[in-house]
């Protein structure tokens, strides 16, 4: 194992020594060290040196949740010169280089059966890539005059994120806001006809278009109870159409429904919606078997398909985990607890 393996593992699995955005603070500190977490304007920060975790919670009684995590690769020159790379990382991967090169990382990721996809960049003088299954992104230097670094120098590797769908439709934000207000007034047959007319035919524009529309609707939540209910129901209806039209896979659609139901019930907007039991049953029917998921926790090495499925399952288990108390069926709740017990074992290194 070498230091390049650390960055490849991070990019393809979306984990650092087995912890990620689905982990709790105690697990992150157990893996990377104690005494590095402090309050920050953004909530809370765990700064271990090369690795950083950002945290947020809405209320003091809530648990801290990860908002981002990954490697601040731009720190490598001074970390390596002072032997300050985290001990846990050096123990696992050996000594680290003072500069991470994009071309070298790209080739190593590709050799493991994964592909870095370029996405629009927010940063002048930089190029950005991401790995869709792990949802890890990276920023690297493209113009040394802008960044005062050699071309190809990787600056950050952070996630979980997306493909920056909004940048594909930059300048059309107001149009999507108008779309949302309009479709709120439509009957379901009228909505289906409107979608037939408006949605793009080709990818990736089609998926980006759906993401933008649903994001606008999700942000309109609020106002009176009646307004809140209308927007939430529209969101669930759009999710259903996205699934029926093949924009979302069946397991993704089921998880979207679970999330929407949890949010709806928190504000007492549940009348006429599916039950949480029904939504959980949809997810169990759409995903792999519990036995296969358990096999992914123990079989080594995992091929790229197994790594991708493990990442997908860990993400989805994390979303459905808080819903156990809302399940009325004892048998179903016990089955879901079996899945929750697997979460931290999925993607346990080495893969």
Secondary structure as GFF3:
##gff-version 3
##sequence-region A 1 351
A	DSSP	alpha_helix	3	13	.	.	.	ID=ss1
A	DSSP	alpha_helix	25	32	.	.	.	ID=ss2
A	DSSP	beta_strand	37	40	.	.	.	ID=ss3
A	DSSP	beta_strand	43	47	.	.	.	ID=ss4
A	DSSP	beta_strand	51	56	.	.	.	ID=ss5
A	DSSP	beta_strand	65	71	.	.	.	ID=ss6
A	DSSP	three_ten_helix	73	75	.	.	.	ID=ss7
A	DSSP	alpha_helix	76	81	.	.	.	ID=ss8
A	DSSP	alpha_helix	87	93	.	.	.	ID=ss9
A	DSSP	alpha_helix	102	111	.	.	.	ID=ss10
A	DSSP	beta_strand	117	119	.	.	.	ID=ss11
A	DSSP	beta_strand	126	131	.	.	.	ID=ss12
A	DSSP	beta_strand	136	141	.	.	.	ID=ss13
A	DSSP	alpha_helix	144	147	.	.	.	ID=ss14
A	DSSP	beta_strand	154	159	.	.	.	ID=ss15
A	DSSP	alpha_helix	165	168	.	.	.	ID=ss16
A	DSSP	alpha_helix	173	183	.	.	.	ID=ss17
A	DSSP	alpha_helix	188	198	.	.	.	ID=ss18
A	DSSP	alpha_helix	205	219	.	.	.	ID=ss19
A	DSSP	alpha_helix	225	244	.	.	.	ID=ss20
A	DSSP	alpha_helix	250	266	.	.	.	ID=ss21
A	DSSP	alpha_helix	276	286	.	.	.	ID=ss22
A	DSSP	alpha_helix	290	298	.	.	.	ID=ss23
A	DSSP	alpha_helix	304	321	.	.	.	ID=ss24
A	DSSP	three_ten_helix	324	326	.	.	.	ID=ss25
A	DSSP	alpha_helix	330	342	.	.	.	ID=ss26
A	DSSP	three_ten_helix	343	345	.	.	.	ID=ss27
###
